[in-house]
């Protein structure tokens, strides 16, 4: 069992994109790093990806994000 914290960020800036009112769970990911042999800074989940149009370029290790307009 691992304790986690949930935070709500009212203003998050990623270059020119301002993301408002996003919720995140904060926890220790070191057990995943040990198992997979990868350095992980975090994992984005469905709520984040559902709010934006996202493209991942794995060879360049880049994440591209566009705002979507909900009508």
mmCIF file of the N, C-alpha and C atoms, coordinates in Angstrom:
data_MODEL
# 
_entry.id   MODEL 
# 
loop_
_atom_site.group_PDB 
_atom_site.id 
_atom_site.type_symbol 
_atom_site.label_atom_id 
_atom_site.label_alt_id 
_atom_site.label_comp_id 
_atom_site.label_asym_id 
_atom_site.label_entity_id 
_atom_site.label_seq_id 
_atom_site.pdbx_PDB_ins_code 
_atom_site.Cartn_x 
_atom_site.Cartn_y 
_atom_site.Cartn_z 
_atom_site.occupancy 
_atom_site.B_iso_or_equiv 
_atom_site.pdbx_formal_charge 
_atom_site.auth_seq_id 
_atom_site.auth_comp_id 
_atom_site.auth_asym_id 
_atom_site.auth_atom_id 
_atom_site.pdbx_PDB_model_num 
ATOM 1   N N  . UNK A 1 1  ? 0.852   -1.166 0.000   1.00 0.00 ? 1  UNK A N  1 
ATOM 2   C CA . UNK A 1 1  ? 0.000   0.000  0.000   1.00 0.00 ? 1  UNK A CA 1 
ATOM 3   C C  . UNK A 1 1  ? 0.898   1.229  0.000   1.00 0.00 ? 1  UNK A C  1 
ATOM 4   N N  . UNK A 1 2  ? 0.532   2.187  -0.864  1.00 0.00 ? 2  UNK A N  1 
ATOM 5   C CA . UNK A 1 2  ? 1.324   3.405  -0.966  1.00 0.00 ? 2  UNK A CA 1 
ATOM 6   C C  . UNK A 1 2  ? 0.430   4.627  -0.752  1.00 0.00 ? 2  UNK A C  1 
ATOM 7   N N  . UNK A 1 3  ? 0.894   5.552  0.065   1.00 0.00 ? 3  UNK A N  1 
ATOM 8   C CA . UNK A 1 3  ? 0.154   6.785  0.269   1.00 0.00 ? 3  UNK A CA 1 
ATOM 9   C C  . UNK A 1 3  ? 0.365   7.693  -0.930  1.00 0.00 ? 3  UNK A C  1 
ATOM 10  N N  . UNK A 1 4  ? -0.689  8.369  -1.342  1.00 0.00 ? 4  UNK A N  1 
ATOM 11  C CA . UNK A 1 4  ? -0.606  9.321  -2.439  1.00 0.00 ? 4  UNK A CA 1 
ATOM 12  C C  . UNK A 1 4  ? -1.263  10.626 -2.018  1.00 0.00 ? 4  UNK A C  1 
ATOM 13  N N  . UNK A 1 5  ? -0.950  11.666 -2.748  1.00 0.00 ? 5  UNK A N  1 
ATOM 14  C CA . UNK A 1 5  ? -1.573  12.963 -2.529  1.00 0.00 ? 5  UNK A CA 1 
ATOM 15  C C  . UNK A 1 5  ? -2.198  13.413 -3.842  1.00 0.00 ? 5  UNK A C  1 
ATOM 16  N N  . UNK A 1 6  ? -3.330  14.056 -3.750  1.00 0.00 ? 6  UNK A N  1 
ATOM 17  C CA . UNK A 1 6  ? -3.973  14.597 -4.944  1.00 0.00 ? 6  UNK A CA 1 
ATOM 18  C C  . UNK A 1 6  ? -3.899  16.112 -4.850  1.00 0.00 ? 6  UNK A C  1 
ATOM 19  N N  . UNK A 1 7  ? -3.423  16.739 -5.920  1.00 0.00 ? 7  UNK A N  1 
ATOM 20  C CA . UNK A 1 7  ? -3.326  18.194 -5.947  1.00 0.00 ? 7  UNK A CA 1 
ATOM 21  C C  . UNK A 1 7  ? -4.135  18.732 -7.117  1.00 0.00 ? 7  UNK A C  1 
ATOM 22  N N  . UNK A 1 8  ? -4.528  19.964 -7.009  1.00 0.00 ? 8  UNK A N  1 
ATOM 23  C CA . UNK A 1 8  ? -5.242  20.639 -8.080  1.00 0.00 ? 8  UNK A CA 1 
ATOM 24  C C  . UNK A 1 8  ? -4.435  21.876 -8.447  1.00 0.00 ? 8  UNK A C  1 
ATOM 25  N N  . UNK A 1 9  ? -4.028  21.943 -9.699  1.00 0.00 ? 9  UNK A N  1 
ATOM 26  C CA . UNK A 1 9  ? -3.266  23.094 -10.174 1.00 0.00 ? 9  UNK A CA 1 
ATOM 27  C C  . UNK A 1 9  ? -4.209  24.009 -10.934 1.00 0.00 ? 9  UNK A C  1 
ATOM 28  N N  . UNK A 1 10 ? -4.333  25.236 -10.467 1.00 0.00 ? 10 UNK A N  1 
ATOM 29  C CA . UNK A 1 10 ? -5.257  26.176 -11.091 1.00 0.00 ? 10 UNK A CA 1 
ATOM 30  C C  . UNK A 1 10 ? -4.669  26.760 -12.383 1.00 0.00 ? 10 UNK A C  1 
ATOM 31  N N  . UNK A 1 11 ? -3.341  26.929 -12.452 1.00 0.00 ? 11 UNK A N  1 
ATOM 32  C CA . UNK A 1 11 ? -2.689  27.478 -13.648 1.00 0.00 ? 11 UNK A CA 1 
ATOM 33  C C  . UNK A 1 11 ? -1.372  26.740 -13.875 1.00 0.00 ? 11 UNK A C  1 
ATOM 34  N N  . UNK A 1 12 ? -1.288  26.029 -14.972 1.00 0.00 ? 12 UNK A N  1 
ATOM 35  C CA . UNK A 1 12 ? -0.085  25.302 -15.361 1.00 0.00 ? 12 UNK A CA 1 
ATOM 36  C C  . UNK A 1 12 ? 0.290   25.789 -16.753 1.00 0.00 ? 12 UNK A C  1 
ATOM 37  N N  . UNK A 1 13 ? 1.520   26.233 -16.934 1.00 0.00 ? 13 UNK A N  1 
ATOM 38  C CA . UNK A 1 13 ? 1.965   26.753 -18.223 1.00 0.00 ? 13 UNK A CA 1 
ATOM 39  C C  . UNK A 1 13 ? 2.959   25.789 -18.861 1.00 0.00 ? 13 UNK A C  1 
ATOM 40  N N  . UNK A 1 14 ? 2.654   25.361 -20.081 1.00 0.00 ? 14 UNK A N  1 
ATOM 41  C CA . UNK A 1 14 ? 3.549   24.538 -20.894 1.00 0.00 ? 14 UNK A CA 1 
ATOM 42  C C  . UNK A 1 14 ? 3.844   25.341 -22.154 1.00 0.00 ? 14 UNK A C  1 
ATOM 43  N N  . UNK A 1 15 ? 4.980   26.031 -22.137 1.00 0.00 ? 15 UNK A N  1 
ATOM 44  C CA . UNK A 1 15 ? 5.331   26.986 -23.181 1.00 0.00 ? 15 UNK A CA 1 
ATOM 45  C C  . UNK A 1 15 ? 4.209   28.005 -23.332 1.00 0.00 ? 15 UNK A C  1 
ATOM 46  N N  . UNK A 1 16 ? 3.530   28.081 -24.483 1.00 0.00 ? 16 UNK A N  1 
ATOM 47  C CA . UNK A 1 16 ? 2.494   29.093 -24.700 1.00 0.00 ? 16 UNK A CA 1 
ATOM 48  C C  . UNK A 1 16 ? 1.100   28.624 -24.277 1.00 0.00 ? 16 UNK A C  1 
ATOM 49  N N  . UNK A 1 17 ? 0.978   27.391 -23.864 1.00 0.00 ? 17 UNK A N  1 
ATOM 50  C CA . UNK A 1 17 ? -0.314  26.826 -23.511 1.00 0.00 ? 17 UNK A CA 1 
ATOM 51  C C  . UNK A 1 17 ? -0.546  26.939 -22.001 1.00 0.00 ? 17 UNK A C  1 
ATOM 52  N N  . UNK A 1 18 ? -1.651  27.559 -21.615 1.00 0.00 ? 18 UNK A N  1 
ATOM 53  C CA . UNK A 1 18 ? -2.039  27.616 -20.210 1.00 0.00 ? 18 UNK A CA 1 
ATOM 54  C C  . UNK A 1 18 ? -3.109  26.560 -19.961 1.00 0.00 ? 18 UNK A C  1 
ATOM 55  N N  . UNK A 1 19 ? -2.849  25.697 -19.007 1.00 0.00 ? 19 UNK A N  1 
ATOM 56  C CA . UNK A 1 19 ? -3.787  24.644 -18.634 1.00 0.00 ? 19 UNK A CA 1 
ATOM 57  C C  . UNK A 1 19 ? -4.343  25.028 -17.276 1.00 0.00 ? 19 UNK A C  1 
ATOM 58  N N  . UNK A 1 20 ? -5.673  25.079 -17.187 1.00 0.00 ? 20 UNK A N  1 
ATOM 59  C CA . UNK A 1 20 ? -6.295  25.502 -15.932 1.00 0.00 ? 20 UNK A CA 1 
ATOM 60  C C  . UNK A 1 20 ? -7.056  24.347 -15.288 1.00 0.00 ? 20 UNK A C  1 
ATOM 61  N N  . UNK A 1 21 ? -7.102  24.400 -13.984 1.00 0.00 ? 21 UNK A N  1 
ATOM 62  C CA . UNK A 1 21 ? -7.911  23.481 -13.182 1.00 0.00 ? 21 UNK A CA 1 
ATOM 63  C C  . UNK A 1 21 ? -7.657  22.007 -13.509 1.00 0.00 ? 21 UNK A C  1 
ATOM 64  N N  . UNK A 1 22 ? -6.399  21.580 -13.413 1.00 0.00 ? 22 UNK A N  1 
ATOM 65  C CA . UNK A 1 22 ? -6.044  20.177 -13.632 1.00 0.00 ? 22 UNK A CA 1 
ATOM 66  C C  . UNK A 1 22 ? -5.737  19.513 -12.294 1.00 0.00 ? 22 UNK A C  1 
ATOM 67  N N  . UNK A 1 23 ? -6.165  18.283 -12.172 1.00 0.00 ? 23 UNK A N  1 
ATOM 68  C CA . UNK A 1 23 ? -5.912  17.501 -10.960 1.00 0.00 ? 23 UNK A CA 1 
ATOM 69  C C  . UNK A 1 23 ? -4.835  16.462 -11.252 1.00 0.00 ? 23 UNK A C  1 
ATOM 70  N N  . UNK A 1 24 ? -3.931  16.264 -10.299 1.00 0.00 ? 24 UNK A N  1 
ATOM 71  C CA . UNK A 1 24 ? -2.843  15.296 -10.435 1.00 0.00 ? 24 UNK A CA 1 
ATOM 72  C C  . UNK A 1 24 ? -2.726  14.485 -9.149  1.00 0.00 ? 24 UNK A C  1 
ATOM 73  N N  . UNK A 1 25 ? -2.270  13.253 -9.279  1.00 0.00 ? 25 UNK A N  1 
ATOM 74  C CA . UNK A 1 25 ? -1.949  12.408 -8.131  1.00 0.00 ? 25 UNK A CA 1 
ATOM 75  C C  . UNK A 1 25 ? -0.434  12.369 -8.023  1.00 0.00 ? 25 UNK A C  1 
ATOM 76  N N  . UNK A 1 26 ? 0.066   12.598 -6.835  1.00 0.00 ? 26 UNK A N  1 
ATOM 77  C CA . UNK A 1 26 ? 1.503   12.619 -6.580  1.00 0.00 ? 26 UNK A CA 1 
ATOM 78  C C  . UNK A 1 26 ? 1.857   11.361 -5.792  1.00 0.00 ? 26 UNK A C  1 
ATOM 79  N N  . UNK A 1 27 ? 2.850   10.597 -6.302  1.00 0.00 ? 27 UNK A N  1 
ATOM 80  C CA . UNK A 1 27 ? 3.293   9.397  -5.587  1.00 0.00 ? 27 UNK A CA 1 
ATOM 81  C C  . UNK A 1 27 ? 4.703   9.024  -6.015  1.00 0.00 ? 27 UNK A C  1 
ATOM 82  N N  . UNK A 1 28 ? 5.296   8.141  -5.296  1.00 0.00 ? 28 UNK A N  1 
ATOM 83  C CA . UNK A 1 28 ? 6.643   7.648  -5.564  1.00 0.00 ? 28 UNK A CA 1 
ATOM 84  C C  . UNK A 1 28 ? 6.580   6.605  -6.682  1.00 0.00 ? 28 UNK A C  1 
ATOM 85  N N  . UNK A 1 29 ? 7.325   6.835  -7.775  1.00 0.00 ? 29 UNK A N  1 
ATOM 86  C CA . UNK A 1 29 ? 7.350   5.905  -8.907  1.00 0.00 ? 29 UNK A CA 1 
ATOM 87  C C  . UNK A 1 29 ? 8.630   5.076  -8.971  1.00 0.00 ? 29 UNK A C  1 
ATOM 88  N N  . UNK A 1 30 ? 9.432   5.118  -7.931  1.00 0.00 ? 30 UNK A N  1 
ATOM 89  C CA . UNK A 1 30 ? 10.729  4.433  -7.980  1.00 0.00 ? 30 UNK A CA 1 
ATOM 90  C C  . UNK A 1 30 ? 10.589  2.924  -8.187  1.00 0.00 ? 30 UNK A C  1 
ATOM 91  N N  . UNK A 1 31 ? 9.503   2.326  -7.701  1.00 0.00 ? 31 UNK A N  1 
ATOM 92  C CA . UNK A 1 31 ? 9.321   0.885  -7.902  1.00 0.00 ? 31 UNK A CA 1 
ATOM 93  C C  . UNK A 1 31 ? 9.127   0.555  -9.383  1.00 0.00 ? 31 UNK A C  1 
ATOM 94  N N  . UNK A 1 32 ? 8.540   1.465  -10.146 1.00 0.00 ? 32 UNK A N  1 
ATOM 95  C CA . UNK A 1 32 ? 8.402   1.255  -11.594 1.00 0.00 ? 32 UNK A CA 1 
ATOM 96  C C  . UNK A 1 32 ? 9.741   1.429  -12.303 1.00 0.00 ? 32 UNK A C  1 
ATOM 97  N N  . UNK A 1 33 ? 10.542  2.370  -11.827 1.00 0.00 ? 33 UNK A N  1 
ATOM 98  C CA . UNK A 1 33 ? 11.865  2.583  -12.413 1.00 0.00 ? 33 UNK A CA 1 
ATOM 99  C C  . UNK A 1 33 ? 12.736  1.341  -12.228 1.00 0.00 ? 33 UNK A C  1 
ATOM 100 N N  . UNK A 1 34 ? 12.699  0.782  -11.028 1.00 0.00 ? 34 UNK A N  1 
ATOM 101 C CA . UNK A 1 34 ? 13.501  -0.407 -10.742 1.00 0.00 ? 34 UNK A CA 1 
ATOM 102 C C  . UNK A 1 34 ? 13.061  -1.587 -11.607 1.00 0.00 ? 34 UNK A C  1 
ATOM 103 N N  . UNK A 1 35 ? 11.757  -1.769 -11.753 1.00 0.00 ? 35 UNK A N  1 
ATOM 104 C CA . UNK A 1 35 ? 11.217  -2.901 -12.504 1.00 0.00 ? 35 UNK A CA 1 
ATOM 105 C C  . UNK A 1 35 ? 11.467  -2.761 -14.005 1.00 0.00 ? 35 UNK A C  1 
ATOM 106 N N  . UNK A 1 36 ? 11.236  -1.575 -14.554 1.00 0.00 ? 36 UNK A N  1 
ATOM 107 C CA . UNK A 1 36 ? 11.332  -1.369 -16.000 1.00 0.00 ? 36 UNK A CA 1 
ATOM 108 C C  . UNK A 1 36 ? 12.725  -0.933 -16.438 1.00 0.00 ? 36 UNK A C  1 
ATOM 109 N N  . UNK A 1 37 ? 13.559  -0.483 -15.516 1.00 0.00 ? 37 UNK A N  1 
ATOM 110 C CA . UNK A 1 37 ? 14.882  -0.004 -15.873 1.00 0.00 ? 37 UNK A CA 1 
ATOM 111 C C  . UNK A 1 37 ? 14.848  1.341  -16.584 1.00 0.00 ? 37 UNK A C  1 
ATOM 112 N N  . UNK A 1 38 ? 13.779  2.109  -16.373 1.00 0.00 ? 38 UNK A N  1 
ATOM 113 C CA . UNK A 1 38 ? 13.618  3.410  -17.015 1.00 0.00 ? 38 UNK A CA 1 
ATOM 114 C C  . UNK A 1 38 ? 13.603  4.515  -15.971 1.00 0.00 ? 38 UNK A C  1 
ATOM 115 N N  . UNK A 1 39 ? 13.991  5.712  -16.379 1.00 0.00 ? 39 UNK A N  1 
ATOM 116 C CA . UNK A 1 39 ? 13.881  6.889  -15.523 1.00 0.00 ? 39 UNK A CA 1 
ATOM 117 C C  . UNK A 1 39 ? 12.532  7.533  -15.802 1.00 0.00 ? 39 UNK A C  1 
ATOM 118 N N  . UNK A 1 40 ? 11.648  7.552  -14.810 1.00 0.00 ? 40 UNK A N  1 
ATOM 119 C CA . UNK A 1 40 ? 10.315  8.115  -14.969 1.00 0.00 ? 40 UNK A CA 1 
ATOM 120 C C  . UNK A 1 40 ? 10.176  9.371  -14.123 1.00 0.00 ? 40 UNK A C  1 
ATOM 121 N N  . UNK A 1 41 ? 9.756   10.465 -14.746 1.00 0.00 ? 41 UNK A N  1 
ATOM 122 C CA . UNK A 1 41 ? 9.454   11.687 -14.001 1.00 0.00 ? 41 UNK A CA 1 
ATOM 123 C C  . UNK A 1 41 ? 7.980   11.752 -13.643 1.00 0.00 ? 41 UNK A C  1 
ATOM 124 N N  . UNK A 1 42 ? 7.156   10.998 -14.362 1.00 0.00 ? 42 UNK A N  1 
ATOM 125 C CA . UNK A 1 42 ? 5.733   11.001 -14.086 1.00 0.00 ? 42 UNK A CA 1 
ATOM 126 C C  . UNK A 1 42 ? 4.972   10.252 -15.154 1.00 0.00 ? 42 UNK A C  1 
ATOM 127 N N  . UNK A 1 43 ? 3.721   10.020 -14.882 1.00 0.00 ? 43 UNK A N  1 
ATOM 128 C CA . UNK A 1 43 ? 2.836   9.347  -15.828 1.00 0.00 ? 43 UNK A CA 1 
ATOM 129 C C  . UNK A 1 43 ? 1.580   10.195 -15.934 1.00 0.00 ? 43 UNK A C  1 
ATOM 130 N N  . UNK A 1 44 ? 1.209   10.558 -17.162 1.00 0.00 ? 44 UNK A N  1 
ATOM 131 C CA . UNK A 1 44 ? -0.038  11.285 -17.389 1.00 0.00 ? 44 UNK A CA 1 
ATOM 132 C C  . UNK A 1 44 ? -1.129  10.279 -17.668 1.00 0.00 ? 44 UNK A C  1 
ATOM 133 N N  . UNK A 1 45 ? -2.300  10.517 -17.117 1.00 0.00 ? 45 UNK A N  1 
ATOM 134 C CA . UNK A 1 45 ? -3.392  9.566  -17.267 1.00 0.00 ? 45 UNK A CA 1 
ATOM 135 C C  . UNK A 1 45 ? -4.513  10.064 -18.160 1.00 0.00 ? 45 UNK A C  1 
ATOM 136 N N  . UNK A 1 46 ? -5.587  9.299  -18.173 1.00 0.00 ? 46 UNK A N  1 
ATOM 137 C CA . UNK A 1 46 ? -6.721  9.564  -19.043 1.00 0.00 ? 46 UNK A CA 1 
ATOM 138 C C  . UNK A 1 46 ? -7.315  10.963 -18.885 1.00 0.00 ? 46 UNK A C  1 
ATOM 139 N N  . UNK A 1 47 ? -7.513  11.476 -17.657 1.00 0.00 ? 47 UNK A N  1 
ATOM 140 C CA . UNK A 1 47 ? -8.119  12.812 -17.547 1.00 0.00 ? 47 UNK A CA 1 
ATOM 141 C C  . UNK A 1 47 ? -7.326  13.881 -18.300 1.00 0.00 ? 47 UNK A C  1 
ATOM 142 N N  . UNK A 1 48 ? -6.001  13.823 -18.231 1.00 0.00 ? 48 UNK A N  1 
ATOM 143 C CA . UNK A 1 48 ? -5.168  14.797 -18.944 1.00 0.00 ? 48 UNK A CA 1 
ATOM 144 C C  . UNK A 1 48 ? -5.293  14.600 -20.452 1.00 0.00 ? 48 UNK A C  1 
ATOM 145 N N  . UNK A 1 49 ? -5.138  13.353 -20.920 1.00 0.00 ? 49 UNK A N  1 
ATOM 146 C CA . UNK A 1 49 ? -5.187  13.085 -22.364 1.00 0.00 ? 49 UNK A CA 1 
ATOM 147 C C  . UNK A 1 49 ? -6.584  13.323 -22.938 1.00 0.00 ? 49 UNK A C  1 
ATOM 148 N N  . UNK A 1 50 ? -7.611  13.190 -22.132 1.00 0.00 ? 50 UNK A N  1 
ATOM 149 C CA . UNK A 1 50 ? -8.978  13.409 -22.596 1.00 0.00 ? 50 UNK A CA 1 
ATOM 150 C C  . UNK A 1 50 ? -9.256  14.891 -22.870 1.00 0.00 ? 50 UNK A C  1 
ATOM 151 N N  . UNK A 1 51 ? -8.550  15.780 -22.184 1.00 0.00 ? 51 UNK A N  1 
ATOM 152 C CA . UNK A 1 51 ? -8.776  17.216 -22.329 1.00 0.00 ? 51 UNK A CA 1 
ATOM 153 C C  . UNK A 1 51 ? -8.034  17.838 -23.507 1.00 0.00 ? 51 UNK A C  1 
ATOM 154 N N  . UNK A 1 52 ? -7.078  17.136 -24.088 1.00 0.00 ? 52 UNK A N  1 
ATOM 155 C CA . UNK A 1 52 ? -6.223  17.725 -25.117 1.00 0.00 ? 52 UNK A CA 1 
ATOM 156 C C  . UNK A 1 52 ? -6.029  16.775 -26.293 1.00 0.00 ? 52 UNK A C  1 
ATOM 157 N N  . UNK A 1 53 ? -5.649  17.347 -27.408 1.00 0.00 ? 53 UNK A N  1 
ATOM 158 C CA . UNK A 1 53 ? -5.191  16.553 -28.549 1.00 0.00 ? 53 UNK A CA 1 
ATOM 159 C C  . UNK A 1 53 ? -3.681  16.397 -28.352 1.00 0.00 ? 53 UNK A C  1 
ATOM 160 N N  . UNK A 1 54 ? -3.215  15.155 -28.323 1.00 0.00 ? 54 UNK A N  1 
ATOM 161 C CA . UNK A 1 54 ? -1.833  14.876 -27.943 1.00 0.00 ? 54 UNK A CA 1 
ATOM 162 C C  . UNK A 1 54 ? -1.160  13.997 -28.990 1.00 0.00 ? 54 UNK A C  1 
ATOM 163 N N  . UNK A 1 55 ? 0.098   14.293 -29.251 1.00 0.00 ? 55 UNK A N  1 
ATOM 164 C CA . UNK A 1 55 ? 0.919   13.458 -30.123 1.00 0.00 ? 55 UNK A CA 1 
ATOM 165 C C  . UNK A 1 55 ? 2.226   13.166 -29.398 1.00 0.00 ? 55 UNK A C  1 
ATOM 166 N N  . UNK A 1 56 ? 2.658   11.910 -29.437 1.00 0.00 ? 56 UNK A N  1 
ATOM 167 C CA . UNK A 1 56 ? 3.918   11.518 -28.797 1.00 0.00 ? 56 UNK A CA 1 
ATOM 168 C C  . UNK A 1 56 ? 4.898   11.090 -29.876 1.00 0.00 ? 56 UNK A C  1 
ATOM 169 N N  . UNK A 1 57 ? 6.058   11.739 -29.913 1.00 0.00 ? 57 UNK A N  1 
ATOM 170 C CA . UNK A 1 57 ? 7.134   11.368 -30.822 1.00 0.00 ? 57 UNK A CA 1 
ATOM 171 C C  . UNK A 1 57 ? 8.170   10.613 -29.984 1.00 0.00 ? 57 UNK A C  1 
ATOM 172 N N  . UNK A 1 58 ? 8.103   9.290  -30.024 1.00 0.00 ? 58 UNK A N  1 
ATOM 173 C CA . UNK A 1 58 ? 8.986   8.474  -29.189 1.00 0.00 ? 58 UNK A CA 1 
ATOM 174 C C  . UNK A 1 58 ? 10.459  8.609  -29.549 1.00 0.00 ? 58 UNK A C  1 
ATOM 175 N N  . UNK A 1 59 ? 10.845  8.588  -30.851 1.00 0.00 ? 59 UNK A N  1 
ATOM 176 C CA . UNK A 1 59 ? 12.271  8.728  -31.152 1.00 0.00 ? 59 UNK A CA 1 
ATOM 177 C C  . UNK A 1 59 ? 12.869  10.044 -30.636 1.00 0.00 ? 59 UNK A C  1 
ATOM 178 N N  . UNK A 1 60 ? 12.104  11.143 -30.693 1.00 0.00 ? 60 UNK A N  1 
ATOM 179 C CA . UNK A 1 60 ? 12.599  12.439 -30.218 1.00 0.00 ? 60 UNK A CA 1 
ATOM 180 C C  . UNK A 1 60 ? 12.278  12.690 -28.749 1.00 0.00 ? 60 UNK A C  1 
ATOM 181 N N  . UNK A 1 61 ? 11.517  11.777 -28.145 1.00 0.00 ? 61 UNK A N  1 
ATOM 182 C CA . UNK A 1 61 ? 11.097  11.898 -26.750 1.00 0.00 ? 61 UNK A CA 1 
ATOM 183 C C  . UNK A 1 61 ? 10.404  13.239 -26.505 1.00 0.00 ? 61 UNK A C  1 
ATOM 184 N N  . UNK A 1 62 ? 9.414   13.538 -27.364 1.00 0.00 ? 62 UNK A N  1 
ATOM 185 C CA . UNK A 1 62 ? 8.674   14.796 -27.293 1.00 0.00 ? 62 UNK A CA 1 
ATOM 186 C C  . UNK A 1 62 ? 7.175   14.514 -27.160 1.00 0.00 ? 62 UNK A C  1 
ATOM 187 N N  . UNK A 1 63 ? 6.511   15.358 -26.395 1.00 0.00 ? 63 UNK A N  1 
ATOM 188 C CA . UNK A 1 63 ? 5.066   15.306 -26.236 1.00 0.00 ? 63 UNK A CA 1 
ATOM 189 C C  . UNK A 1 63 ? 4.510   16.623 -26.766 1.00 0.00 ? 63 UNK A C  1 
ATOM 190 N N  . UNK A 1 64 ? 3.620   16.544 -27.746 1.00 0.00 ? 64 UNK A N  1 
ATOM 191 C CA . UNK A 1 64 ? 3.008   17.728 -28.335 1.00 0.00 ? 64 UNK A CA 1 
ATOM 192 C C  . UNK A 1 64 ? 1.558   17.803 -27.858 1.00 0.00 ? 64 UNK A C  1 
ATOM 193 N N  . UNK A 1 65 ? 1.129   19.004 -27.455 1.00 0.00 ? 65 UNK A N  1 
ATOM 194 C CA . UNK A 1 65 ? -0.201  19.187 -26.896 1.00 0.00 ? 65 UNK A CA 1 
ATOM 195 C C  . UNK A 1 65 ? -0.891  20.352 -27.598 1.00 0.00 ? 65 UNK A C  1 
ATOM 196 N N  . UNK A 1 66 ? -2.152  20.115 -28.012 1.00 0.00 ? 66 UNK A N  1 
ATOM 197 C CA . UNK A 1 66 ? -2.989  21.168 -28.583 1.00 0.00 ? 66 UNK A CA 1 
ATOM 198 C C  . UNK A 1 66 ? -4.260  21.230 -27.760 1.00 0.00 ? 66 UNK A C  1 
ATOM 199 N N  . UNK A 1 67 ? -4.741  22.430 -27.537 1.00 0.00 ? 67 UNK A N  1 
ATOM 200 C CA . UNK A 1 67 ? -6.038  22.585 -26.878 1.00 0.00 ? 67 UNK A CA 1 
ATOM 201 C C  . UNK A 1 67 ? -7.139  22.154 -27.828 1.00 0.00 ? 67 UNK A C  1 
ATOM 202 N N  . UNK A 1 68 ? -8.159  21.548 -27.285 1.00 0.00 ? 68 UNK A N  1 
ATOM 203 C CA . UNK A 1 68 ? -9.344  21.220 -28.073 1.00 0.00 ? 68 UNK A CA 1 
ATOM 204 C C  . UNK A 1 68 ? -10.468 22.135 -27.642 1.00 0.00 ? 68 UNK A C  1 
ATOM 205 N N  . UNK A 1 69 ? -11.312 22.454 -28.563 1.00 0.00 ? 69 UNK A N  1 
ATOM 206 C CA . UNK A 1 69 ? -12.453 23.305 -28.256 1.00 0.00 ? 69 UNK A CA 1 
ATOM 207 C C  . UNK A 1 69 ? -13.690 22.436 -28.129 1.00 0.00 ? 69 UNK A C  1 
ATOM 208 N N  . UNK A 1 70 ? -14.329 22.499 -26.975 1.00 0.00 ? 70 UNK A N  1 
ATOM 209 C CA . UNK A 1 70 ? -15.546 21.727 -26.748 1.00 0.00 ? 70 UNK A CA 1 
ATOM 210 C C  . UNK A 1 70 ? -16.724 22.628 -27.095 1.00 0.00 ? 70 UNK A C  1 
ATOM 211 N N  . UNK A 1 71 ? -17.586 22.172 -27.998 1.00 0.00 ? 71 UNK A N  1 
ATOM 212 C CA . UNK A 1 71 ? -18.723 22.972 -28.446 1.00 0.00 ? 71 UNK A CA 1 
ATOM 213 C C  . UNK A 1 71 ? -19.975 22.563 -27.713 1.00 0.00 ? 71 UNK A C  1 
# 
